[in-house]
């Protein structure tokens, strides 16, 4: 980008690492990374159990894993929203 032009999205062009972005996100909304980690754990567990699924069809097993992972993420996001509401409305001093 030429130096004479201003950036349209300057906050996206700062040189920050992925780790610092994740740490900043964890401080702002702690349940988002928890949801991401839970999703990864459930997918890993599902892949491990894929080998020992017995006579269950693969498509049914994959649907169960997907529903469990999505449920964990939705639950973590819901807890994050409730935590954010609590922090803004209950812990904020009255003006």
N, CA, C and O atoms as a DFTB+ gen file, in Angstrom:
380 C
 N C O
     1  1       0.859      -1.173       0.000
     2  2       0.000       0.000       0.000
     3  2       0.897       1.225       0.000
     4  3       1.833       1.288       0.797
     5  1       0.648       2.197      -0.861
     6  2       1.466       3.412      -0.888
     7  2       1.362       4.169       0.425
     8  3       0.342       4.118       1.113
     9  1       2.436       4.872       0.759
    10  2       2.472       5.552       2.045
    11  2       1.553       6.765       2.091
    12  3       1.237       7.240       3.182
    13  1       1.116       7.282       0.953
    14  2       0.249       8.455       0.927
    15  2      -1.206       8.137       1.230
    16  3      -1.980       9.052       1.512
    17  1      -1.604       6.868       1.180
    18  2      -2.990       6.488       1.414
    19  2      -3.161       5.938       2.823
    20  3      -2.285       5.255       3.353
    21  1      -4.296       6.248       3.408
    22  2      -4.600       5.687       4.717
    23  2      -5.230       4.314       4.552
    24  3      -5.880       4.031       3.545
    25  1      -5.036       3.491       5.526
    26  2      -5.598       2.153       5.493
    27  2      -7.085       2.201       5.830
    28  3      -7.516       2.999       6.663
    29  1      -7.852       1.355       5.184
    30  2      -9.283       1.281       5.455
    31  2      -9.529       0.579       6.784
    32  3     -10.391       0.998       7.558
    33  1      -8.778      -0.486       7.054
    34  2      -8.912      -1.259       8.283
    35  2      -7.582      -1.291       9.020
    36  3      -6.880      -2.300       8.957
    37  1      -7.212      -0.217       9.719
    38  2      -5.892      -0.212      10.364
    39  2      -5.752      -1.227      11.489
    40  3      -4.642      -1.684      11.763
    41  1      -6.848      -1.589      12.145
    42  2      -6.731      -2.539      13.248
    43  2      -6.381      -3.936      12.772
    44  3      -5.872      -4.740      13.552
    45  1      -6.646      -4.245      11.493
    46  2      -6.319      -5.563      10.968
    47  2      -4.915      -5.618      10.388
    48  3      -4.413      -6.704      10.098
    49  1      -4.281      -4.488      10.216
    50  2      -2.967      -4.463       9.601
    51  2      -1.844      -4.310      10.606
    52  3      -0.682      -4.218      10.210
    53  1      -2.148      -4.279      11.883
    54  2      -1.088      -4.207      12.874
    55  2      -0.363      -5.540      12.906
    56  3      -0.957      -6.594      12.678
    57  1       0.899      -5.478      13.187
    58  2       1.701      -6.694      13.188
    59  2       1.618      -7.361      14.553
    60  3       2.417      -7.075      15.445
    61  1       0.655      -8.240      14.705
    62  2       0.514      -8.998      15.945
    63  2       0.497     -10.473      15.594
    64  3       0.034     -10.870      14.525
    65  1       1.003     -11.264      16.497
    66  2       1.047     -12.697      16.250
    67  2      -0.297     -13.330      16.589
    68  3      -1.136     -12.724      17.256
    69  1      -0.481     -14.532      16.126
    70  2      -1.709     -15.265      16.405
    71  2      -1.837     -15.546      17.897
    72  3      -2.943     -15.562      18.436
    73  1      -0.704     -15.768      18.568
    74  2      -0.735     -16.034      20.005
    75  2      -1.215     -14.814      20.775
    76  3      -2.014     -14.938      21.703
    77  1      -0.732     -13.638      20.393
    78  2      -1.174     -12.434      21.105
    79  2      -2.645     -12.143      20.833
    80  3      -3.353     -11.652      21.713
    81  1      -3.109     -12.441      19.626
    82  2      -4.535     -12.265      19.332
    83  2      -5.374     -13.220      20.171
    84  3      -6.419     -12.835      20.694
    85  1      -4.916     -14.472      20.301
    86  2      -5.658     -15.455      21.092
    87  2      -5.666     -15.069      22.569
    88  3      -6.687     -15.218      23.240
    89  1      -4.540     -14.574      23.081
    90  2      -4.501     -14.143      24.483
    91  2      -5.400     -12.939      24.720
    92  3      -6.053     -12.850      25.760
    93  1      -5.441     -12.007      23.765
    94  2      -6.327     -10.845      23.893
    95  2      -7.788     -11.286      23.868
    96  3      -8.602     -10.786      24.645
    97  1      -8.120     -12.216      22.984
    98  2      -9.484     -12.734      22.904
    99  2      -9.858     -13.475      24.185
   100  3     -10.996     -13.387      24.647
   101  1      -8.902     -14.205      24.758
   102  2      -9.163     -14.926      25.998
   103  2      -9.452     -13.969      27.142
   104  3     -10.289     -14.254      27.999
   105  1      -8.757     -12.827      27.159
   106  2      -9.008     -11.844      28.214
   107  2     -10.349     -11.145      28.018
   108  3     -11.044     -10.852      28.991
   109  1     -10.717     -10.878      26.767
   110  2     -11.987     -10.195      26.496
   111  2     -13.175     -11.119      26.721
   112  3     -14.124     -10.758      27.418
   113  1     -13.125     -12.298      26.139
   114  2     -14.214     -13.268      26.248
   115  2     -13.608     -14.645      26.532
   116  3     -13.250     -15.357      25.595
   117  1     -13.489     -15.029      27.793
   118  2     -12.756     -16.254      28.128
   119  2     -13.424     -17.542      27.659
   120  3     -12.755     -18.573      27.586
   121  1     -14.696     -17.525      27.344
   122  2     -15.360     -18.773      26.971
   123  2     -15.203     -19.120      25.488
   124  3     -15.514     -20.242      25.088
   125  1     -14.731     -18.191      24.673
   126  2     -14.508     -18.494      23.257
   127  2     -13.361     -19.487      23.097
   128  3     -13.543     -20.502      22.424
   129  1     -12.180     -19.243      23.685
   130  2     -11.118     -20.252      23.560
   131  2     -11.464     -21.564      24.257
   132  3     -11.025     -22.629      23.822
   133  1     -12.244     -21.497      25.334
   134  2     -12.675     -22.726      25.999
   135  2     -13.565     -23.535      25.056
   136  3     -13.450     -24.759      24.989
   137  1     -14.448     -22.857      24.332
   138  2     -15.285     -23.538      23.339
   139  2     -14.470     -24.131      22.217
   140  3     -14.758     -25.231      21.746
   141  1     -13.444     -23.403      21.782
   142  2     -12.565     -23.922      20.724
   143  2     -11.811     -25.157      21.198
   144  3     -11.689     -26.135      20.461
   145  1     -11.306     -25.114      22.430
   146  2     -10.567     -26.251      22.962
   147  2     -11.490     -27.458      23.155
   148  3     -11.110     -28.589      22.849
   149  1     -12.697     -27.215      23.661
   150  2     -13.648     -28.312      23.832
   151  2     -14.033     -28.946      22.511
   152  3     -14.174     -30.165      22.412
   153  1     -14.202     -28.112      21.499
   154  2     -14.500     -28.623      20.159
   155  2     -13.369     -29.526      19.676
   156  3     -13.616     -30.616      19.161
   157  1     -12.130     -29.069      19.843
   158  2     -10.982     -29.859      19.393
   159  2     -10.877     -31.175      20.167
   160  3     -10.566     -32.213      19.584
   161  1     -11.133     -31.136      21.471
   162  2     -11.072     -32.358      22.279
   163  2     -12.151     -33.339      21.849
   164  3     -11.882     -34.531      21.705
   165  1     -13.367     -32.849      21.642
   166  2     -14.453     -33.746      21.232
   167  2     -14.215     -34.343      19.849
   168  3     -14.536     -35.507      19.612
   169  1     -13.661     -33.558      18.945
   170  2     -13.348     -34.097      17.616
   171  2     -12.246     -35.157      17.725
   172  3     -12.323     -36.203      17.081
   173  1     -11.232     -34.887      18.534
   174  2     -10.177     -35.875      18.740
   175  2     -10.705     -37.156      19.359
   176  3     -10.335     -38.255      18.946
   177  1     -11.571     -37.009      20.351
   178  2     -12.187     -38.182      20.983
   179  2     -13.043     -38.954      19.983
   180  3     -13.041     -40.185      19.967
   181  1     -13.765     -38.224      19.159
   182  2     -14.598     -38.876      18.145
   183  2     -13.775     -39.642      17.130
   184  3     -14.158     -40.729      16.697
   185  1     -12.635     -39.064      16.751
   186  2     -11.762     -39.778      15.814
   187  2     -11.153     -41.017      16.459
   188  3     -10.974     -42.043      15.803
   189  1     -10.837     -40.917      17.740
   190  2     -10.313     -42.078      18.459
   191  2     -11.371     -43.180      18.547
   192  3     -11.080     -44.353      18.312
   193  1     -12.598     -42.788      18.887
   194  2     -13.675     -43.771      19.019
   195  2     -14.147     -44.304      17.670
   196  3     -14.845     -45.316      17.611
   197  1     -13.775     -43.633      16.603
   198  2     -14.172     -44.080      15.266
   199  2     -13.637     -45.488      14.991
   200  3     -14.271     -46.288      14.303
   201  1     -12.464     -45.766      15.540
   202  2     -11.863     -47.070      15.330
   203  2     -12.604     -48.172      16.089
   204  3     -12.597     -49.327      15.664
   205  1     -13.243     -47.826      17.206
   206  2     -13.898     -48.821      18.075
   207  2     -15.407     -48.600      18.122
   208  3     -16.015     -48.725      19.185
   209  1     -16.005     -48.279      17.007
   210  2     -17.442     -47.974      17.006
   211  2     -18.314     -49.215      16.912
   212  3     -19.535     -49.110      17.024
   213  1     -17.731     -50.369      16.712
   214  2     -18.509     -51.601      16.632
   215  2     -19.274     -51.679      15.328
   216  3     -18.721     -51.425      14.258
   217  1     -20.562     -52.035      15.418
   218  2     -21.354     -52.186      14.211
   219  2     -22.156     -50.923      13.872
   220  3     -23.043     -50.968      13.020
   221  1     -21.855     -49.805      14.527
   222  2     -22.547     -48.546      14.235
   223  2     -22.068     -48.012      12.883
   224  3     -20.877     -48.058      12.573
   225  1     -23.001     -47.512      12.093
   226  2     -22.630     -46.943      10.805
   227  2     -21.758     -45.715      11.004
   228  3     -21.907     -44.983      11.983
   229  1     -20.859     -45.502      10.075
   230  2     -19.948     -44.369      10.187
   231  2     -20.694     -43.041      10.147
   232  3     -20.361     -42.123      10.895
   233  1     -21.694     -42.930       9.285
   234  2     -22.421     -41.664       9.180
   235  2     -23.124     -41.325      10.496
   236  3     -23.157     -40.160      10.894
   237  1     -23.676     -42.312      11.163
   238  2     -24.341     -42.078      12.439
   239  2     -23.336     -41.663      13.515
   240  3     -23.608     -40.777      14.325
   241  1     -22.181     -42.313      13.510
   242  2     -21.139     -41.951      14.460
   243  2     -20.678     -40.510      14.242
   244  3     -20.525     -39.757      15.204
   245  1     -20.461     -40.127      13.007
   246  2     -20.016     -38.771      12.702
   247  2     -21.074     -37.733      13.062
   248  3     -20.734     -36.631      13.493
   249  1     -22.339     -38.065      12.893
   250  2     -23.411     -37.148      13.284
   251  2     -23.401     -36.952      14.802
   252  3     -23.571     -35.830      15.280
   253  1     -23.205     -38.030      15.561
   254  2     -23.158     -37.922      17.023
   255  2     -21.988     -37.049      17.477
   256  3     -22.135     -36.218      18.373
   257  1     -20.832     -37.244      16.855
   258  2     -19.657     -36.442      17.209
   259  2     -19.892     -34.976      16.864
   260  3     -19.542     -34.093      17.647
   261  1     -20.476     -34.711      15.711
   262  2     -20.733     -33.328      15.293
   263  2     -21.704     -32.651      16.241
   264  3     -21.494     -31.500      16.625
   265  1     -22.757     -33.345      16.620
   266  2     -23.752     -32.769      17.528
   267  2     -23.131     -32.505      18.904
   268  3     -23.405     -31.472      19.515
   269  1     -22.309     -33.416      19.389
   270  2     -21.656     -33.208      20.683
   271  2     -20.708     -32.017      20.635
   272  3     -20.687     -31.205      21.561
   273  1     -19.930     -31.905      19.573
   274  2     -18.987     -30.790      19.456
   275  2     -19.727     -29.459      19.325
   276  3     -19.353     -28.477      19.966
   277  1     -20.762     -29.419      18.508
   278  2     -21.534     -28.185      18.362
   279  2     -22.245     -27.827      19.660
   280  3     -22.343     -26.650      20.007
   281  1     -22.734     -28.812      20.369
   282  2     -23.387     -28.550      21.647
   283  2     -22.427     -27.964      22.667
   284  3     -22.792     -27.065      23.424
   285  1     -21.195     -28.472      22.687
   286  2     -20.212     -27.925      23.607
   287  2     -19.897     -26.476      23.268
   288  3     -19.814     -25.635      24.163
   289  1     -19.720     -26.175      21.990
   290  2     -19.402     -24.805      21.573
   291  2     -20.563     -23.860      21.888
   292  3     -20.343     -22.758      22.391
   293  1     -21.775     -24.274      21.601
   294  2     -22.936     -23.424      21.903
   295  2     -23.065     -23.210      23.412
   296  3     -23.376     -22.105      23.856
   297  1     -22.831     -24.248      24.191
   298  2     -22.869     -24.106      25.643
   299  2     -21.798     -23.155      26.154
   300  3     -22.067     -22.339      27.035
   301  1     -20.593     -23.248      25.614
   302  2     -19.516     -22.352      26.032
   303  2     -19.827     -20.915      25.644
   304  3     -19.583     -20.000      26.429
   305  1     -20.363     -20.700      24.445
   306  2     -20.724     -19.343      24.027
   307  2     -21.852     -18.783      24.884
   308  3     -21.843     -17.599      25.220
   309  1     -22.823     -19.621      25.242
   310  2     -23.910     -19.175      26.109
   311  2     -23.371     -18.777      27.480
   312  3     -23.765     -17.751      28.032
   313  1     -22.476     -19.584      28.023
   314  2     -21.858     -19.231      29.307
   315  2     -21.064     -17.935      29.183
   316  3     -21.052     -17.125      30.110
   317  1     -20.404     -17.735      28.053
   318  2     -19.659     -16.503      27.834
   319  2     -20.552     -15.284      27.775
   320  3     -20.208     -14.236      28.322
   321  1     -21.689     -15.405      27.123
   322  2     -22.630     -14.287      27.056
   323  2     -23.189     -13.982      28.437
   324  3     -23.300     -12.817      28.818
   325  1     -23.541     -15.019      29.188
   326  2     -24.046     -14.810      30.543
   327  2     -22.978     -14.181      31.435
   328  3     -23.283     -13.300      32.238
   329  1     -21.742     -14.623      31.299
   330  2     -20.641     -14.042      32.063
   331  2     -20.448     -12.569      31.702
   332  3     -20.240     -11.729      32.578
   333  1     -20.518     -12.268      30.421
   334  2     -20.368     -10.881      29.961
   335  2     -21.496     -10.007      30.497
   336  3     -21.251      -8.884      30.938
   337  1     -22.721     -10.508      30.464
   338  2     -23.857      -9.752      30.994
   339  2     -23.705      -9.540      32.499
   340  3     -23.983      -8.453      33.005
   341  1     -23.268     -10.564      33.205
   342  2     -23.059     -10.444      34.648
   343  2     -21.983      -9.407      34.951
   344  3     -22.134      -8.581      35.851
   345  1     -20.900      -9.464      34.189
   346  2     -19.793      -8.542      34.421
   347  2     -20.191      -7.094      34.133
   348  3     -19.774      -6.182      34.847
   349  1     -20.993      -6.882      33.095
   350  2     -21.400      -5.519      32.735
   351  2     -22.474      -4.956      33.636
   352  3     -22.448      -3.765      33.949
   353  1     -23.426      -5.783      34.068
   354  2     -24.579      -5.269      34.786
   355  2     -24.508      -5.453      36.302
   356  3     -25.036      -4.622      37.042
   357  1     -23.884      -6.496      36.768
   358  2     -23.834      -6.740      38.204
   359  2     -22.577      -6.177      38.857
   360  3     -22.635      -5.647      39.966
   361  1     -21.454      -6.289      38.179
   362  2     -20.199      -5.850      38.775
   363  2     -19.876      -4.386      38.499
   364  3     -18.964      -3.818      39.100
   365  1     -20.628      -3.785      37.586
   366  2     -20.402      -2.373      37.269
   367  2     -20.972      -1.513      38.398
   368  3     -22.110      -1.723      38.818
   369  1     -20.192      -0.549      38.891
   370  2     -20.720       0.306      39.968
   371  2     -21.857       1.200      39.461
   372  3     -21.871       1.619      38.303
   373  1     -22.789       1.474      40.340
   374  2     -23.919       2.344      39.984
   375  2     -23.425       3.768      39.823
   376  3     -22.607       4.249      40.607
   377  1     -23.922       4.426      38.815
   378  2     -23.494       5.823      38.559
   379  2     -24.464       6.799      39.131
   380  3     -24.266       8.008      39.012
